[in-house]
Amino acid sequence: TDAIGSEYGYIRQVNIMIANMDKVTDPNGDQYKGEAYYLRAFHYFIVLKAVGAAQIVKEPLNSDDERLYATLRSPRDSVADFILSDLDKAISLLKKKSDLSKSGEYQRISKDAALAFKSRIALYEGSWEKYHNGTPFGVSGADYNKYFQQAADAAKTLMDNFGYSLDDNYQSVFN
């Protein structure tokens, strides 16, 4: 799985960034750190979708680190929890889309995007756990409702605090 190896390469780069962010004196340091957590969550989500249970690496590893050769994987729900935790960190650090727009930083990752992504990932994992429970692909006895609740909470926060809404004309959205 060369693609998964590539994802871990990206994760390593982000881990290096996170490990060194405390050295940044830029006033946008929190924004950059939030983007790093978002990107690590993004790459771990690709890994989660591809293989489910995976090794969680939270810091940069040297080439002689034993963990590089470990076959130990964390259960898929632990990987999902780690991703959602990274997104919570990102959400706490990122600026709102409206604030980024005011400063002309349209290309930056926003708090809005992180909340939407959190909702998407939680809905994905909740659905996976619900419909794969009791199979070799699921996590036996997993609490899929906690993921559905996180998805709903993130979406509600977006709608209540960021000016987003649902389109009540389903056909116009998808046709």
TORPA-4810 file (N, C-alpha, C, O; in nm, 3 decimals):
<nodes>
NODE_1_0.083_-0.118_0.000_0.000_0.000_0.000_0.088_0.125_0.000_0.110_0.189_0.103_T
NODE_2_0.138_0.157_-0.117_0.223_0.275_-0.132_0.149_0.404_-0.095_0.208_0.498_-0.043_D
NODE_3_0.018_0.407_-0.123_-0.060_0.527_-0.094_-0.061_0.555_0.056_-0.052_0.670_0.098_A
NODE_4_-0.073_0.451_0.137_-0.074_0.469_0.282_0.064_0.517_0.329_0.073_0.600_0.419_I
NODE_5_0.169_0.465_0.268_0.304_0.512_0.300_0.318_0.660_0.270_0.382_0.733_0.346_G
NODE_6_0.260_0.705_0.161_0.263_0.848_0.127_0.190_0.929_0.233_0.236_1.036_0.273_S
NODE_7_0.076_0.879_0.279_0.001_0.951_0.383_0.084_0.963_0.510_0.086_1.068_0.574_E
NODE_8_0.154_0.856_0.546_0.238_0.864_0.665_0.356_0.959_0.643_0.407_1.018_0.739_Y
NODE_9_0.399_0.975_0.520_0.502_1.075_0.490_0.448_1.215_0.516_0.518_1.299_0.573_G
NODE_10_0.325_1.241_0.473_0.262_1.372_0.499_0.240_1.391_0.649_0.261_1.500_0.703_Y
NODE_11_0.196_1.285_0.716_0.174_1.292_0.860_0.305_1.326_0.931_0.305_1.404_1.026_I
NODE_12_0.415_1.267_0.886_0.545_1.298_0.947_0.579_1.446_0.930_0.626_1.510_1.024_R
NODE_13_0.556_1.499_0.810_0.584_1.640_0.786_0.501_1.730_0.878_0.551_1.828_0.933_Q
NODE_14_0.375_1.695_0.894_0.289_1.774_0.982_0.333_1.759_1.127_0.332_1.856_1.202_V
NODE_15_0.373_1.637_1.168_0.423_1.617_1.303_0.547_1.702_1.331_0.563_1.754_1.441_N
NODE_16_0.633_1.716_1.232_0.751_1.802_1.248_0.706_1.947_1.269_0.760_2.018_1.353_I
NODE_17_0.607_1.989_1.191_0.556_2.126_1.204_0.498_2.148_1.344_0.529_2.247_1.410_M
NODE_18_0.412_2.055_1.389_0.350_2.069_1.520_0.456_2.070_1.630_0.446_2.148_1.725_I
NODE_19_0.557_1.984_1.618_0.662_1.977_1.720_0.742_2.106_1.730_0.800_2.135_1.835_A
NODE_20_0.746_2.183_1.623_0.828_2.305_1.621_0.746_2.434_1.626_0.803_2.543_1.620_N
NODE_21_0.615_2.424_1.637_0.530_2.543_1.634_0.553_2.637_1.751_0.529_2.757_1.739_M
NODE_22_0.598_2.586_1.863_0.620_2.673_1.978_0.735_2.770_1.955_0.751_2.867_2.030_D
NODE_23_0.815_2.746_1.853_0.925_2.835_1.820_0.880_2.953_1.735_0.955_3.049_1.716_K
NODE_24_0.756_2.946_1.684_0.705_3.050_1.594_0.662_3.171_1.676_0.587_3.159_1.773_V
NODE_25_0.709_3.287_1.634_0.671_3.411_1.702_0.574_3.493_1.616_0.535_3.603_1.655_T
NODE_26_0.537_3.441_1.503_0.442_3.508_1.414_0.307_3.525_1.483_0.262_3.433_1.551_D
NODE_27_0.243_3.639_1.468_0.111_3.658_1.531_0.005_3.559_1.479_-0.098_3.540_1.543_P
NODE_28_0.029_3.498_1.364_-0.063_3.399_1.309_-0.025_3.257_1.349_-0.073_3.161_1.288_N
NODE_29_0.058_3.242_1.450_0.105_3.111_1.492_-0.007_3.014_1.526_0.000_2.896_1.492_G
NODE_30_-0.112_3.064_1.594_-0.224_2.976_1.627_-0.295_2.928_1.501_-0.336_2.812_1.493_D
NODE_31_-0.310_3.016_1.404_-0.374_2.978_1.277_-0.293_2.868_1.209_-0.350_2.770_1.160_Q
NODE_32_-0.162_2.884_1.205_-0.076_2.784_1.142_-0.083_2.650_1.215_-0.089_2.544_1.152_Y
NODE_33_-0.081_2.655_1.347_-0.089_2.532_1.425_-0.224_2.465_1.406_-0.232_2.342_1.395_K
NODE_34_-0.331_2.543_1.401_-0.463_2.488_1.374_-0.468_2.421_1.238_-0.529_2.315_1.223_G
NODE_35_-0.405_2.483_1.138_-0.400_2.423_1.005_-0.322_2.292_1.008_-0.357_2.197_0.937_E
NODE_36_-0.217_2.286_1.088_-0.138_2.163_1.098_-0.223_2.050_1.158_-0.220_1.938_1.108_A
NODE_37_-0.297_2.079_1.262_-0.385_1.976_1.321_-0.492_1.933_1.221_-0.525_1.815_1.211_Y
NODE_38_-0.545_2.028_1.147_-0.645_1.996_1.044_-0.583_1.903_0.939_-0.644_1.803_0.902_Y
NODE_39_-0.464_1.936_0.893_-0.400_1.855_0.789_-0.365_1.715_0.839_-0.378_1.618_0.764_L
NODE_40_-0.321_1.704_0.963_-0.293_1.571_1.017_-0.422_1.490_1.024_-0.422_1.371_0.990_R
NODE_41_-0.531_1.552_1.066_-0.661_1.483_1.068_-0.701_1.441_0.927_-0.753_1.331_0.908_A
NODE_42_-0.679_1.528_0.830_-0.713_1.498_0.691_-0.639_1.373_0.643_-0.700_1.283_0.584_F
NODE_43_-0.509_1.368_0.666_-0.430_1.254_0.618_-0.463_1.126_0.696_-0.464_1.017_0.638_H
NODE_44_-0.490_1.138_0.825_-0.533_1.020_0.899_-0.670_0.971_0.854_-0.698_0.851_0.860_Y
NODE_45_-0.756_1.061_0.810_-0.887_1.019_0.759_-0.870_0.935_0.632_-0.943_0.839_0.611_F
NODE_46_-0.775_0.972_0.548_-0.746_0.891_0.428_-0.700_0.752_0.470_-0.742_0.652_0.413_I
NODE_47_-0.613_0.746_0.570_-0.565_0.617_0.622_-0.682_0.537_0.680_-0.695_0.418_0.654_V
NODE_48_-0.767_0.603_0.759_-0.881_0.535_0.820_-0.973_0.475_0.714_-1.016_0.360_0.727_L
NODE_49_-1.001_0.551_0.610_-1.088_0.500_0.504_-1.025_0.383_0.430_-1.095_0.293_0.385_K
NODE_50_-0.893_0.384_0.418_-0.825_0.280_0.341_-0.805_0.151_0.421_-0.824_0.042_0.367_A
NODE_51_-0.766_0.163_0.547_-0.729_0.042_0.622_-0.801_0.025_0.756_-0.792_-0.082_0.816_V
NODE_52_-0.871_0.126_0.803_-0.939_0.115_0.933_-0.841_0.126_1.048_-0.791_0.234_1.077_G
NODE_53_-0.812_0.014_1.113_-0.717_0.014_1.223_-0.580_0.055_1.170_-0.535_0.005_1.066_A
NODE_54_-0.513_0.145_1.241_-0.386_0.197_1.191_-0.298_0.238_1.308_-0.344_0.254_1.421_A
NODE_55_-0.171_0.255_1.279_-0.078_0.302_1.380_-0.092_0.453_1.391_-0.092_0.525_1.291_Q
NODE_56_-0.105_0.502_1.514_-0.115_0.646_1.538_0.023_0.697_1.578_0.082_0.651_1.675_I
NODE_57_0.072_0.792_1.501_0.203_0.852_1.527_0.179_1.000_1.554_0.130_1.073_1.468_V
NODE_58_0.215_1.044_1.675_0.185_1.180_1.717_0.305_1.274_1.712_0.290_1.395_1.728_K
NODE_59_0.423_1.219_1.690_0.543_1.303_1.687_0.635_1.253_1.576_0.622_1.139_1.532_E
NODE_60_0.728_1.339_1.530_0.819_1.294_1.425_0.910_1.183_1.477_0.961_1.190_1.588_P
NODE_61_0.928_1.081_1.395_1.012_0.968_1.434_1.142_0.972_1.353_1.142_1.007_1.235_L
NODE_62_1.252_0.935_1.418_1.380_0.923_1.348_1.383_0.790_1.274_1.303_0.701_1.302_N
NODE_63_1.475_0.778_1.180_1.481_0.657_1.098_1.517_0.531_1.177_1.494_0.420_1.129_S
NODE_64_1.572_0.547_1.297_1.607_0.430_1.377_1.503_0.401_1.487_1.526_0.315_1.572_D
NODE_65_1.393_0.470_1.486_1.289_0.451_1.588_1.220_0.317_1.567_1.177_0.285_1.457_D
NODE_66_1.210_0.239_1.674_1.149_0.105_1.667_1.003_0.110_1.622_0.953_0.016_1.561_E
NODE_67_0.935_0.221_1.654_0.793_0.230_1.620_0.769_0.232_1.469_0.658_0.203_1.423_R
NODE_68_0.872_0.264_1.391_0.858_0.261_1.245_0.835_0.120_1.194_0.777_0.099_1.088_L
NODE_69_0.882_0.024_1.269_0.875_-0.115_1.225_0.772_-0.196_1.305_0.761_-0.317_1.287_Y
NODE_70_0.700_-0.129_1.390_0.599_-0.198_1.473_0.479_-0.234_1.387_0.442_-0.161_1.295_A
NODE_71_0.421_-0.346_1.418_0.301_-0.388_1.345_0.175_-0.359_1.427_0.064_-0.390_1.383_T
NODE_72_0.192_-0.301_1.544_0.080_-0.272_1.631_-0.008_-0.164_1.570_0.040_-0.058_1.532_L
NODE_73_-0.136_-0.193_1.562_-0.232_-0.095_1.512_-0.331_-0.062_1.621_-0.366_-0.146_1.704_R
NODE_74_-0.376_0.062_1.622_-0.484_0.101_1.711_-0.616_0.065_1.645_-0.627_0.072_1.522_S
NODE_75_-0.718_0.027_1.722_-0.848_-0.004_1.663_-0.903_0.117_1.587_-0.869_0.231_1.618_P
NODE_76_-0.987_0.091_1.488_-1.036_0.199_1.402_-1.109_0.306_1.481_-1.100_0.424_1.445_R
NODE_77_-1.182_0.270_1.587_-1.251_0.374_1.662_-1.152_0.463_1.737_-1.179_0.581_1.758_D
NODE_78_-1.037_0.409_1.778_-0.932_0.491_1.840_-0.871_0.587_1.738_-0.840_0.701_1.770_S
NODE_79_-0.855_0.540_1.614_-0.805_0.626_1.507_-0.906_0.738_1.481_-0.867_0.854_1.467_V
NODE_80_-1.033_0.704_1.474_-1.137_0.805_1.453_-1.139_0.906_1.567_-1.150_1.026_1.544_A
NODE_81_-1.127_0.858_1.691_-1.124_0.948_1.806_-1.004_1.041_1.799_-1.014_1.159_1.833_D
NODE_82_-0.889_0.989_1.756_-0.768_1.071_1.741_-0.790_1.180_1.636_-0.752_1.295_1.657_F
NODE_83_-0.850_1.144_1.524_-0.879_1.241_1.418_-0.971_1.351_1.471_-0.945_1.469_1.449_I
NODE_84_-1.078_1.312_1.538_-1.172_1.409_1.591_-1.108_1.497_1.697_-1.141_1.615_1.709_L
NODE_85_-1.017_1.440_1.775_-0.943_1.519_1.874_-0.854_1.624_1.807_-0.848_1.738_1.851_S
NODE_86_-0.787_1.584_1.700_-0.706_1.680_1.625_-0.793_1.791_1.567_-0.754_1.908_1.566_D
NODE_87_-0.911_1.755_1.520_-1.001_1.858_1.467_-1.051_1.951_1.577_-1.069_2.071_1.552_L
NODE_88_-1.074_1.899_1.696_-1.111_1.986_1.807_-0.999_2.086_1.837_-1.026_2.204_1.864_D
NODE_89_-0.875_2.040_1.833_-0.762_2.131_1.853_-0.759_2.235_1.742_-0.738_2.354_1.768_K
NODE_90_-0.779_2.190_1.620_-0.779_2.283_1.506_-0.889_2.388_1.522_-0.865_2.507_1.503_A
NODE_91_-1.009_2.343_1.558_-1.122_2.434_1.574_-1.092_2.540_1.680_-1.131_2.655_1.665_I
NODE_92_-1.024_2.501_1.786_-0.993_2.596_1.893_-0.889_2.701_1.851_-0.880_2.807_1.913_S
NODE_93_-0.811_2.671_1.748_-0.702_2.759_1.708_-0.730_2.840_1.581_-0.675_2.949_1.563_L
NODE_94_-0.814_2.788_1.493_-0.836_2.851_1.363_-0.926_2.974_1.372_-1.005_2.990_1.465_L
NODE_95_-0.911_3.061_1.273_-0.996_3.180_1.261_-1.122_3.145_1.182_-1.123_3.052_1.101_K
NODE_96_-1.227_3.220_1.207_-1.350_3.204_1.130_-1.326_3.245_0.985_-1.240_3.328_0.957_K
NODE_97_-1.403_3.188_0.896_-1.394_3.222_0.754_-1.416_3.372_0.733_-1.346_3.434_0.653_K
NODE_98_-1.512_3.430_0.805_-1.540_3.573_0.790_-1.420_3.658_0.832_-1.393_3.760_0.769_S
NODE_99_-1.349_3.618_0.936_-1.230_3.693_0.980_-1.116_3.679_0.878_-1.043_3.775_0.853_D
NODE_100_-1.102_3.560_0.821_-0.998_3.540_0.719_-1.031_3.622_0.594_-0.941_3.677_0.530_L
NODE_101_-1.159_3.629_0.559_-1.200_3.705_0.440_-1.170_3.853_0.458_-1.127_3.920_0.364_S
NODE_102_-1.193_3.905_0.579_-1.167_4.046_0.606_-1.021_4.081_0.584_-0.989_4.192_0.540_K
NODE_103_-0.932_3.987_0.615_-0.789_4.013_0.599_-0.735_3.964_0.465_-0.614_3.967_0.442_S
NODE_104_-0.824_3.920_0.377_-0.781_3.877_0.243_-0.713_3.741_0.239_-0.645_3.709_0.142_G
NODE_105_-0.732_3.661_0.343_-0.667_3.530_0.350_-0.765_3.420_0.313_-0.792_3.330_0.393_E
NODE_106_-0.818_3.427_0.193_-0.921_3.332_0.149_-0.869_3.189_0.140_-0.947_3.094_0.151_Y
NODE_107_-0.739_3.172_0.119_-0.682_3.039_0.097_-0.655_2.962_0.226_-0.620_2.844_0.220_Q
NODE_108_-0.671_3.025_0.340_-0.642_2.960_0.467_-0.754_2.865_0.508_-0.869_2.882_0.466_R
NODE_109_-0.721_2.767_0.588_-0.822_2.676_0.644_-0.892_2.749_0.758_-0.827_2.808_0.844_I
NODE_110_-1.024_2.745_0.757_-1.102_2.819_0.856_-1.161_2.726_0.962_-1.168_2.605_0.944_S
NODE_111_-1.203_2.788_1.071_-1.275_2.718_1.177_-1.401_2.655_1.119_-1.440_2.545_1.159_K
NODE_112_-1.466_2.724_1.026_-1.587_2.675_0.961_-1.559_2.542_0.889_-1.634_2.445_0.902_D
NODE_113_-1.449_2.541_0.813_-1.412_2.420_0.737_-1.381_2.305_0.832_-1.417_2.190_0.805_A
NODE_114_-1.314_2.334_0.943_-1.280_2.229_1.039_-1.406_2.172_1.104_-1.414_2.051_1.126_A
NODE_115_-1.502_2.256_1.135_-1.628_2.207_1.191_-1.704_2.121_1.090_-1.757_2.016_1.126_L
NODE_116_-1.708_2.165_0.966_-1.776_2.086_0.862_-1.706_1.952_0.842_-1.772_1.849_0.826_A
NODE_117_-1.574_1.953_0.843_-1.498_1.830_0.826_-1.519_1.737_0.945_-1.529_1.615_0.929_F
NODE_118_-1.525_1.794_1.064_-1.550_1.713_1.183_-1.686_1.645_1.172_-1.700_1.526_1.202_K
NODE_119_-1.785_1.719_1.127_-1.919_1.661_1.111_-1.916_1.547_1.010_-1.977_1.443_1.031_S
NODE_120_-1.845_1.568_0.900_-1.836_1.465_0.796_-1.769_1.338_0.847_-1.817_1.228_0.824_R
NODE_121_-1.657_1.354_0.917_-1.583_1.239_0.966_-1.663_1.164_1.073_-1.668_1.041_1.072_I
NODE_122_-1.725_1.237_1.163_-1.805_1.172_1.268_-1.923_1.098_1.207_-1.956_0.988_1.252_A
NODE_123_-1.987_1.155_1.107_-2.098_1.086_1.040_-2.048_0.961_0.968_-2.113_0.857_0.972_L
NODE_124_-1.933_0.972_0.903_-1.874_0.858_0.834_-1.845_0.744_0.933_-1.884_0.630_0.910_Y
NODE_125_-1.777_0.777_1.041_-1.739_0.673_1.135_-1.860_0.616_1.208_-1.866_0.495_1.230_E
NODE_126_-1.955_0.700_1.245_-2.076_0.650_1.309_-2.150_0.553_1.218_-2.198_0.449_1.264_G
NODE_127_-2.160_0.587_1.090_-2.227_0.499_0.994_-2.149_0.369_0.977_-2.207_0.260_0.972_S
NODE_128_-2.017_0.381_0.968_-1.934_0.261_0.954_-1.954_0.167_1.073_-1.978_0.048_1.057_W
NODE_129_-1.942_0.225_1.192_-1.954_0.143_1.312_-2.093_0.080_1.324_-2.106_-0.034_1.367_E
NODE_130_-2.196_0.153_1.287_-2.333_0.101_1.297_-2.354_-0.016_1.201_-2.408_-0.120_1.240_K
NODE_131_-2.312_0.002_1.076_-2.344_-0.098_0.975_-2.241_-0.209_0.960_-2.263_-0.306_0.887_Y
NODE_132_-2.127_-0.196_1.028_-2.026_-0.302_1.027_-2.009_-0.366_1.164_-1.919_-0.448_1.183_H
NODE_133_-2.093_-0.331_1.260_-2.086_-0.389_1.394_-2.107_-0.540_1.384_-2.200_-0.587_1.320_N
NODE_134_-2.018_-0.615_1.449_-2.029_-0.760_1.447_-1.965_-0.826_1.326_-1.970_-0.948_1.313_G
NODE_135_-1.906_-0.747_1.237_-1.835_-0.802_1.121_-1.685_-0.788_1.146_-1.645_-0.717_1.238_T
NODE_136_-1.602_-0.855_1.066_-1.456_-0.838_1.083_-1.408_-0.696_1.054_-1.295_-0.661_1.088_P
NODE_137_-1.493_-0.614_0.991_-1.452_-0.478_0.954_-1.492_-0.374_1.057_-1.446_-0.260_1.050_F
NODE_138_-1.575_-0.411_1.152_-1.622_-0.316_1.252_-1.547_-0.332_1.383_-1.457_-0.415_1.396_G
NODE_139_-1.586_-0.251_1.479_-1.533_-0.259_1.614_-1.645_-0.315_1.700_-1.749_-0.251_1.717_V
NODE_140_-1.625_-0.433_1.753_-1.729_-0.500_1.830_-1.773_-0.414_1.948_-1.691_-0.372_2.029_S
NODE_141_-1.902_-0.390_1.956_-1.957_-0.313_2.067_-1.926_-0.165_2.062_-1.937_-0.097_2.164_G
NODE_142_-1.888_-0.113_1.948_-1.854_0.029_1.937_-1.978_0.115_1.962_-2.091_0.076_1.931_A
NODE_143_-1.955_0.233_2.017_-2.063_0.327_2.045_-2.076_0.423_1.927_-2.022_0.533_1.929_D
NODE_144_-2.148_0.378_1.825_-2.161_0.461_1.705_-2.243_0.587_1.729_-2.228_0.685_1.657_Y
NODE_145_-2.330_0.585_1.830_-2.412_0.703_1.858_-2.329_0.823_1.902_-2.368_0.937_1.880_N
NODE_146_-2.213_0.797_1.965_-2.128_0.910_2.006_-2.077_0.985_1.883_-2.059_1.107_1.887_K
NODE_147_-2.053_0.911_1.774_-2.008_0.976_1.650_-2.122_1.054_1.586_-2.103_1.165_1.537_Y
NODE_148_-2.241_0.994_1.585_-2.356_1.066_1.530_-2.382_1.194_1.609_-2.415_1.297_1.550_F
NODE_149_-2.367_1.189_1.741_-2.389_1.308_1.823_-2.284_1.414_1.793_-2.317_1.532_1.785_Q
NODE_150_-2.158_1.373_1.775_-2.053_1.470_1.742_-2.078_1.533_1.605_-2.054_1.652_1.586_Q
NODE_151_-2.127_1.453_1.511_-2.159_1.507_1.379_-2.270_1.611_1.389_-2.261_1.719_1.331_A
NODE_152_-2.374_1.577_1.464_-2.486_1.669_1.481_-2.443_1.797_1.554_-2.483_1.907_1.516_A
NODE_153_-2.362_1.782_1.657_-2.316_1.898_1.734_-2.232_1.992_1.649_-2.249_2.114_1.655_D
NODE_154_-2.140_1.935_1.571_-2.055_2.020_1.485_-2.140_2.092_1.380_-2.119_2.210_1.354_A
NODE_155_-2.234_2.021_1.319_-2.320_2.083_1.219_-2.407_2.192_1.282_-2.428_2.298_1.223_A
NODE_156_-2.458_2.166_1.401_-2.542_2.265_1.470_-2.461_2.390_1.505_-2.510_2.502_1.492_K
NODE_157_-2.337_2.371_1.548_-2.250_2.485_1.577_-2.229_2.568_1.452_-2.232_2.691_1.457_T
NODE_158_-2.208_2.503_1.339_-2.192_2.575_1.212_-2.315_2.658_1.181_-2.305_2.774_1.141_L
NODE_159_-2.432_2.597_1.198_-2.555_2.668_1.164_-2.587_2.779_1.265_-2.631_2.887_1.225_M
NODE_160_-2.567_2.753_1.393_-2.604_2.851_1.495_-2.507_2.967_1.506_-2.548_3.079_1.535_D
NODE_161_-2.380_2.943_1.482_-2.278_3.045_1.510_-2.205_3.100_1.388_-2.132_3.198_1.398_N
NODE_162_-2.225_3.037_1.272_-2.145_3.077_1.156_-2.231_3.115_1.036_-2.178_3.143_0.929_F
NODE_163_-2.362_3.116_1.053_-2.450_3.163_0.946_-2.480_3.063_0.836_-2.526_3.102_0.729_G
NODE_164_-2.456_2.935_0.860_-2.486_2.834_0.759_-2.626_2.780_0.786_-2.678_2.787_0.897_Y
NODE_165_-2.687_2.726_0.680_-2.821_2.669_0.696_-2.838_2.552_0.600_-2.759_2.533_0.507_S
NODE_166_-2.942_2.476_0.625_-2.976_2.366_0.535_-3.067_2.422_0.426_-3.151_2.508_0.451_L
NODE_167_-3.049_2.371_0.307_-3.139_2.408_0.197_-3.258_2.315_0.203_-3.241_2.193_0.195_D
NODE_168_-3.377_2.369_0.216_-3.495_2.285_0.229_-3.544_2.231_0.096_-3.640_2.154_0.091_D
NODE_169_-3.479_2.273_-0.013_-3.517_2.220_-0.144_-3.410_2.119_-0.187_-3.315_2.153_-0.257_N
NODE_170_-3.427_1.995_-0.144_-3.331_1.889_-0.168_-3.301_1.872_-0.316_-3.186_1.849_-0.354_Y
NODE_171_-3.402_1.882_-0.400_-3.384_1.861_-0.543_-3.292_1.965_-0.604_-3.210_1.932_-0.690_Q
NODE_172_-3.303_2.091_-0.560_-3.218_2.194_-0.618_-3.072_2.178_-0.576_-2.983_2.225_-0.647_S
NODE_173_-3.047_2.114_-0.462_-2.911_2.094_-0.416_-2.841_1.986_-0.497_-2.722_2.000_-0.528_V
NODE_174_-2.913_1.879_-0.533_-2.849_1.763_-0.594_-2.885_1.740_-0.740_-2.836_1.644_-0.800_F
NODE_175_-2.968_1.822_-0.798_-3.003_1.807_-0.942_-2.968_1.932_-1.018_-2.990_1.939_-1.139_N
</nodes>
